[in-house]
Amino acid sequence: MPLKFISNILSEYKKMALRLKEFRGNKISVIIAFYYFKFKRKHILAHPNIIINGLKNISTADILSLGIDYNGLVNIKDYTFLNVQGKLIVKGAFSIGSGCRFYIGSKGECVLNKNSYVSPFTSFIIEHGISIGEGCAISWHCQFLDEDFHTIEYENKKVIGDPKIVISDNVWIGCYVNVFKGTFIARGCVVAANAIVRGVFDEENCLIAGNPARVVKKNICWR
């Protein structure tokens, strides 16, 4: 057996052991599922209560964790659902919490970058596109929606250009935030809890808050 193959197996096992350190569930079933997904050429570490539609539409450059990380909000019986009709592209290690819902329409694309995570019970309804940068923290019970599905006509209505949502690197989004189509959030920004966000926030390191959201502080730093 080639040494490189053995080295790769040991490296994968170390990654899994680290990810499963605080996992509260059947670790054996998670490991078995991991090698099932690997057979399908996907790097996915998944809680048993995961439903994935459209596995063939998911590409993973590193481990995508689904429902693995422990959080005091979740119950071991909570389900996570991914319905990927378009593309889900995982460019680096990424974690999705229990109870999350992802719907990516047939023309939609969701790009997830490394060292970021989505907390439990957050929903993504993506018909066009969304990208989440490196080092991002998305809190619980958020919603990302890039399509209105209905129209309202009124005088002097502003036309939204590109409906895609872009979350730049090192962005922290607080709990119960709603992010709508055409939103751009610059690097290093923080979005306060319960904010309703729609529009372009292209200045870095700002605190964004309110309904509708606006910049309330500048030159901030978060850890």
URMOZI-V411471 format. One line per field, one symbol per residue. ss: DSSP state (@ for helix, = for strand, . for the rest). A space follows every 50 residues. Layout:
ss->???
This chain:
ss->..@@@@@@@@@@@@@@@@@.......@@@@@@@@@@@@@....===...= ===.@@@===...===.............=====..====...===.... ====....====...===....====..====....==....===..... ..............===....==....===...==....==....==..= =.....====..=====......
